Amino acid sequence: MSNLSIEFLFIVLLVLFLLSAFFSGSETALMSINKYRMRHQAKLKNKGALAAVKLLDNPDKLIGVILLGNNLTNILITQLATILALKLYGDIGLAIATGFLTIFILIFAELAPKTVGVIHSEKIAYPSALIYKVMLFIFYPLIFLINLISNGLLRIIGVSHKKSKTSLSSDELKTFIKDAGSKLSKQRLSMLESIIDLEKSTIEDIIIPRNEIYSINTQESIEEIIRKIKESPYTRILVYEKNIDNTLGILHLKKITPVLIDNKINLDEIRNLINEPYFIAEGTSLYNQLLNFQKEKRRLGIVVDEYGDIIGMATLDDILEEIVGDFTSEPNIKEDDIEKQDDGSFVVDGGVHIKDINNIVGSNFKSEDSKTINGLLLEHIGTIPKIGTKIRIDNYMIEIIEILDNSIDKVKIESI
């Protein structure tokens, strides 16, 4: 090598630096590439993505071939730089070469390539994967021997070399969606997050309380039943006999309307037209119930507790509104359920859901067990309160203004 010209040695050294930069940058690009986008490109038959997926499924082999090439290149750089230093400066050149080589390798063969690899991971990873695929084929016996020794040492110290399978939690998945959803509208992002939260939410989060179910009692007069049917704001009405726990079924308005028009309505006709009731166990997650509605071809279910007593009603529309927001014309909250006063306070019905109050009032009331403001206050007080009782929750003063049948019927919520 002493007969080679200094110019030729410099050219070879430059080529070696480029090779080292390639190994460093491509390693970072492959390790930092978006795995979901890569697998999507692989499904589209992108050759680079297909090669990258295969290589990353066996990371020990990929790292082996990269380190083999990078270390071999850096060793050659060191030897070549030493020869050049001796030719140019003699023995003192060794110290000069060591100092400059450390800086040059750090900047041009490590820091700069790795930074580019992170920024342009996809552009670098796919072509690099095709090159590594060929290199792995050529050097497979050597890579196999290196990995065999390396994995053997890992087993001795109790470390598994197998790739561990990890899954994202719902919160991690929501963070990923936010980070990856820069091209999605806020509404779509909100819908995706709501779908993820369906597993956490239960049927109690959307339940229509027992005392608010719009229903028909067959013990009422036929005139009263007809009036309720005509004035119903809903397309489906629960029908019961004597007590709501003795539910007969669900009456759909489209079935009863022709009978009303022909003026042939009677109790027997109503009983013939009602559909068999569909029951939902309390505590059912909204995700599972959505699937159950789809499986059973239902849009409405009656929620029962562990004793079989009816505690409320839930509909498919309510679950869908948890995802996309309000979209039906059927009222969830009556106008007088939450009334804003001139002084900025709110008069709220005791049966209104906490989440609805939070949305309208701007509060952040929370409870693990209670769903309504009545339940939340009873949870805080621990007993049936008296009219005029005031409770402070967060930055709000809540005054009880009406009591009905041992439950809170009306409260006044005021920001303090």
Summary of the structure (lengths in Angstrom):
residues: 416
radius of gyration: 35.6
end to end distance: 85.8
largest distance: 115.9
contacts: 1174
relative contact order: 0.06
helix: 56%
strand: 15%
